[in-house]
Amino acid sequence: MNAADVVFGTCLLVGGSLLLLTLIVDDIFGGLLGAIHLGFDVAGVSPTPLLLGFISMFGVGGLFGLHSLGVGVGGATLSGVVAGALGSGVVFGAFKILRQAESSETFSLQDMVGSTGRVSVAIPANKFGTVMISFAGASHNMTATADDEIPAGKQVKVVAVAGTNLVVTPISVTTNEGARSDA
């Protein structure tokens, strides 16, 4: 094993590991790598994942150049730079798509007043249970209270907010059972 193998292998392992950690636990790990962030974004993407993508793919390209193409250290470095540039492009595209998929809209519990949901854990009278509400493009399992007992599975409407809890009332569901059609 020569020095080029060590350099390219280290780039692959360190860059790839840090990039994977950034992708999986960005909220936790991203703070640790925040020092690398230079105060600018590249089209909405932090330069940190781009740099890590370049480093890891530089290692892959260098090892590929050395062992598969059989070129010297200079040629392996050139193939590493090309692979690094391609890797940065792939990472840029992936993180751009992930950033666009994030919801930027925030809402308060007060915005849920008037929404309907279904009781997932029964609500005893003047005590707490749980309500599943689909709101702002996501399902939310919220703590709720009511004046009357509401069994699990019953549809409810949010009528108010009390602290961090929803106040709900049951919705009477009308059906057409027994209705006759004169068609």
C-alpha positions, 0 to 999 in steps of 0.5 A: 500500500503506497501513500496515494492509496492511503490518501485516496482511501482516507478521503473516501472513508472520511468524506463518505462517512461525514456525508452519510451522517449529514444526510441521516442526522442533519439536525444533530450532526449539521450543527457540528459541521456548522463551522465549515458553513461559510455564511452562503448557500449554493442555490439553497444548499449548504456548501458542507455536503457539496464539499463532503461529496467532492472529498468522498468521490475524489477518493473513489475516483483516485482509487479507480484511477490507480487500480482500475485504469492503472495510471500513475498518481497524477492521472489518478488525481485527475480522475479523482478531481473529475469524480469529485466534481461529478459527486458534488453535482449528484449531492447538490441535486439530492440535497436540492430535492430534499430541501424543496420537499421540506415544509417551510410553512409553520402553523400554530395550534390556533390554526387547527380550530375548525378542523376535523379529526378522529379520536385515537385514544378515548377522551373521558369527560374533562380529561385528556385523550388523543385525536388524529388530525390531518392538517397542513399536509401531515397527520398530527396526533394531538392531545385533546379534551372535551366536556363530554366523554368521546369514545375512540373512533368518533369523528370530532371537530376542534372548537378551541385551544387550551394551552397546548391541547385541543378542545374538541366536540363530537360530530354527528355523522348522518347516514342515508341508511333506511333512506328511500330513493324514489328514482 
